[in-house]
């Protein structure tokens, strides 16, 4: 687990902005802790892979929302190329 008690990914460390979003949404955090380290890595890489700050903000918001909905991986994304 990384700082503040949220598990990270396999390859990628938990970014502070994503950590903050998950800490503010207990339902998302429950799902986050239930998914595999590889699945967490996919979400983290999906957030880190964008170039624009606005897109990153949208990815973080969508990560939180989709985890609350019970989704376990980012939809419509080829996956982390760093595996």
C-alpha positions in Angstrom: 0.0 0.0 0.0 1.1 3.5 -0.7 0.9 6.5 1.6 -2.5 7.2 3.2 -3.4 3.5 3.0 -4.5 3.2 -0.7 -3.1 0.3 -2.7 -1.2 1.2 -5.8 -0.6 -0.6 -9.1 2.1 -3.1 -10.2 4.2 -0.8 -12.4 2.8 2.7 -11.6 2.7 4.5 -8.3 -0.5 6.1 -7.1 -0.6 9.8 -8.3 -1.6 12.3 -5.6 -4.6 13.6 -7.6 -6.1 10.1 -8.1 -5.4 9.3 -4.4 -7.3 12.4 -3.3 -10.3 11.5 -5.6 -10.5 8.0 -4.2 -10.2 9.2 -0.6 -13.1 11.5 -1.2 -15.4 8.7 -2.5 -15.6 5.7 0.0 -17.7 3.6 -2.4 -15.0 4.0 -5.1 -12.3 3.2 -2.6 -14.0 -0.1 -1.6 -14.0 -1.3 -5.2 -10.4 0.0 -5.7 -9.2 -2.1 -2.8 -11.1 -5.1 -4.1 -9.7 -5.1 -7.7 -6.4 -6.8 -8.5 -3.1 -4.9 -8.5 -3.0 -5.3 -12.3 -6.5 -3.7 -12.6 -5.4 -0.9 -10.4 -2.3 -0.5 -12.6 -4.6 -0.2 -15.6 -6.6 2.7 -14.0 -3.5 4.5 -12.9 -1.8 4.2 -16.4 -5.1 5.4 -18.0 -4.9 8.5 -15.8 -1.2 9.1 -16.5 -1.3 8.4 -20.2 -3.1 11.6 -21.2 -1.3 14.8 -22.2 -3.7 17.6 -21.3 -4.5 18.5 -17.7 -8.2 18.8 -18.6 -8.2 15.3 -19.9 -6.5 14.0 -16.9 -9.1 15.7 -14.7 -11.8 14.0 -16.7 -10.1 10.6 -16.4 -9.8 10.9 -12.7 -13.5 11.9 -12.4 -14.5 9.0 -14.7 -12.3 6.6 -12.7 -14.1 7.5 -9.5 -17.5 7.3 -11.1 -16.9 4.0 -12.9 -15.5 2.4 -9.8 -18.6 3.4 -7.9 -20.6 1.8 -10.7 -18.6 -1.4 -10.1 -16.4 -1.3 -13.2 -13.1 -3.0 -12.6 -11.1 -1.8 -15.7 -11.1 1.3 -17.9 -13.5 0.8 -20.8 -12.5 1.2 -24.4 -8.7 1.5 -23.8 -6.0 -0.8 -25.2 -4.4 -1.2 -21.8 -1.2 -0.3 -20.1 1.8 -0.7 -22.5 4.2 -0.9 -19.5 3.1 -4.4 -18.3 
